[in-house]
Structure formats: C-alpha cells, structure tokens
Amino acid sequence: MADVKTKEEIAQDYIAMGHSVALINGIIAGTERTLYTTDEKQDTVDRNVEHLELMKAKDYWTSESMTAVTSAIAAGKGYTA
C-alpha cells in the first residue's frame, strides 16, 4: 500500500533526507562525528545510507531532486572508516 502523506509531511521527509546527506558527506570529509570511533562512524554512515535508500524508494516523490541523495548513497557505500 502506498504511503499517503500531506505535502508538509513529504517536505519534512525530504528535509530529513538532506540531514542524512549532510551527515554522510560530513563524516566522509572528516568534519562530522570527529570524536566517534571508526566503528561508530561506519555504523552511522551505513544506517544513513540505508535510510536514504528506503526513503528514495517511496512513491510519493514528485519534483524533488534526488541528485544529492543518489550521490550520498554512492559515497556512503564506498566509505570505509
């Protein structure tokens, strides 16, 4: 069954995806979670990649750009802490 969401809920989901994108990119760049252990960084990236993959697959997206999401998924999958 398809998710039925309001425009506001969809916007919030998109914002949350942006947070995951920023976190993945920040960990890879070495600017986020600097006090985390290697395992914690890897786990954080892996969890956020999974989140982005699940959210990107939702059927309620319309004109939202998924370019940054797709790039963060690829970068996250290639990341080894």
For each residue, the residues with C-beta under 8 A, 3 or more apart:
1:
2: 59 60
3: 58 59 60
4: 60
5: 9 10 13 60
6: 9 10
7: 10 11
8: 11 12
9: 5 6 12 13
10: 5 6 7 13 14 60 61 64
11: 7 8 14 15
12: 8 9 15 16
13: 5 9 10 16 17 55 58
14: 10 11 17 18 64
15: 11 12 18 19
16: 12 13 19 20 55
17: 13 14 20 21 51 52 55 56 69
18: 14 15 21 22 68
19: 15 16 22 23
20: 16 17 23 24 48 51 52 72
21: 17 18 24 25 52 68 69 71 72
22: 18 19 25 26 32
23: 19 20 26 27 32 33 44 48
24: 20 21 27 28 45 48 49 52 72 75 76 79
25: 21 22 28 29 72 75
26: 22 23 29 31 32 33
27: 23 24 30 32 33 36 41 44 45 79 81
28: 24 25 45 75 76 79
29: 25 26 32
30: 27 34
31: 26 34
32: 22 23 26 27 29
33: 23 26 27 36 40 41 44
34: 30 31
35:
36: 27 33 40 41 44
37: 40 41
38: 41 42 81
39: 42 43 81
40: 33 36 37 43 44
41: 27 33 36 37 38 44 45 81
42: 38 39 45 46 79 80 81
43: 39 40 46 47
44: 23 27 33 36 40 41 47 48
45: 24 27 28 41 42 48 49 76 79 81
46: 42 43 49 50 76
47: 43 44 50 51
48: 20 23 24 44 45 51 52 72 76
49: 24 45 46 52 53 72 73 76 77
50: 46 47 53 54
51: 17 20 47 48 54 55
52: 17 20 21 24 48 49 55 56 69 72 73 76
53: 49 50 56 57 73
54: 50 51 57 58
55: 13 16 17 51 52 58 69
56: 17 52 53 61 66 69 70 73
57: 53 54
58: 3 13 54 55 61
59: 2 3
60: 2 3 4 5 10
61: 10 56 58 64 66
62:
63:
64: 10 14 61
65: 68
66: 56 61 69 70
67: 70 71
68: 18 21 65 71 72
69: 17 21 52 55 56 66 72 73
70: 56 66 67 73 74
71: 21 67 68 74 75
72: 20 21 24 25 48 49 52 68 69 75 76
73: 49 52 53 56 69 70 76 77
74: 70 71 77 78
75: 24 25 28 71 72 78 79
76: 24 28 45 46 48 49 52 72 73 79
77: 49 73 74
78: 74 75
79: 24 27 28 42 45 75 76
80: 42
81: 27 38 39 41 42 45
